[in-house]
Amino acid sequence: MSPELTPHFLLSAYACGLFPMGDEDGQVHWFSPDPRAIIEFDAVRTPRTLRSTIRKGTFEIKVNRAYAEVMAACADRAEGTWISPAIMTAYRALHALGFAHSVEAWQGERLVGGLYGVALGGAFFGESMFHRVPDASKVALLALVQRLRERGFVLLDVQFVTEHLARFGAREIPRRDYLRRLRHAVRLERSFTDEAGPTQVVETKPESA
């Protein structure tokens, strides 16, 4: 694993507002958008057509049952992906340490959609999502929001506003405001799962790669 993608460096980078993306050449690029996209828990919108799907119990939601498969599915895109082999390895290491998580939509024994991201203190950084049947990733996103709200998280970072995320209330805020909220969030002690594990970042300044 390259020095810039070790768990320690990754977590320190997140705490500073940075996140990585890989390219086809194996290079890793770092981003800190201005403005930054977030989803406010108290402003989440549930599209009307999705409410019926949720009421019917079309999907069973599970957490961390198939993390590696979720990452692989997110990377399997015809138009190309930023989830390079190096990114895949790095985030699997974060998952093994209890920082990266997946929220999954299942139909019986079949994984049909989901998302993954990084939990750090009271912040969750959404990375990517996928679906194999309609609405699966949308239900997983709403399940994520509910879980974060119930467990006292205060920040859901989604990096950029897309048409898909805008339907759920994603909005942009200035980077300076995002960083202020991030500093508060990463100092909190929160747990994404019921298992004992790390809750805080070790540093708030990345080491030199």
C-alpha positions, 0 to 999 in steps of 0.5 A, spaced: 500 500 500 502 506 498 504 511 503 498 516 501 493 511 502 495 507 509 489 508 514 493 513 518 494 518 512 487 517 509 483 518 516 488 524 517 486 527 510 478 526 511 479 530 518 482 535 514 477 535 509 480 531 503 478 525 499 482 521 494 480 518 487 484 514 483 485 514 475 486 509 470 494 510 470 494 508 478 495 515 480 491 518 486 488 525 486 486 529 492 480 533 492 477 538 497 471 541 493 469 548 494 463 548 495 462 541 498 456 537 498 452 535 504 445 532 506 442 535 512 438 530 516 433 534 518 432 536 511 432 529 507 426 528 502 423 521 501 420 521 494 413 519 494 414 513 489 419 511 494 415 511 500 411 505 497 417 501 496 419 502 503 412 500 506 412 494 502 419 492 505 421 490 498 428 490 501 432 488 507 437 492 509 443 490 512 450 493 514 457 490 513 455 483 511 458 484 504 463 490 504 468 487 499 462 486 494 459 493 495 465 496 493 466 491 487 459 493 485 460 500 485 467 500 481 464 496 476 461 501 471 461 502 464 463 509 464 469 508 468 471 509 475 475 512 480 475 506 485 482 503 482 485 497 485 489 501 490 483 505 492 480 498 493 485 495 497 486 502 502 478 502 503 478 494 505 483 496 510 479 501 513 473 497 513 478 491 517 479 497 522 472 499 523 472 505 520 469 504 513 462 501 512 457 498 507 449 499 508 446 494 503 439 492 500 438 485 499 432 481 496 433 474 499 440 472 498 441 477 493 445 483 494 441 488 489 444 495 491 448 499 497 453 504 498 459 505 502 463 510 506 467 512 512 465 514 519 470 518 523 467 521 530 460 524 528 461 524 521 460 520 515 463 520 508 459 517 503 463 514 497 459 511 492 453 507 491 450 502 486 444 498 484 442 492 481 434 493 481 431 500 481 430 503 488 435 499 491 441 504 492 435 509 494 433 505 500 440 504 502 441 511 502 435 513 506 437 507 511 444 510 512 441 517 514 436 514 519 442 510 522 446 516 522 441 520 526 439 515 531 446 514 533 448 521 534 452 523 527 452 530 525 455 531 518 453 527 512 458 529 507 456 527 499 462 530 496 458 533 490 451 534 488 448 530 483 441 530 480 440 523 484 442 526 491 439 533 490 432 529 490 434 527 497 435 534 499 443 534 498 446 541 498 452 545 497 455 549 503 462 553 502 468 549 504 470 554 510 463 552 513 464 545 511 471 545 515 468 548 521 462 543 522 467 537 520 472 539 526 466 539 531 464 532 528 470 528 528 471 530 535 465 527 537 465 519 540 460 516 535 459 508 533 456 506 526 455 499 529 454 496 536 461 493 536 466 496 540 471 500 535 475 506 534 471 513 534 476 518 533 481 520 528 488 520 530 491 526 527 487 532 524 493 533 519 496 528 514 503 526 514 507 527 508 506 522 502 
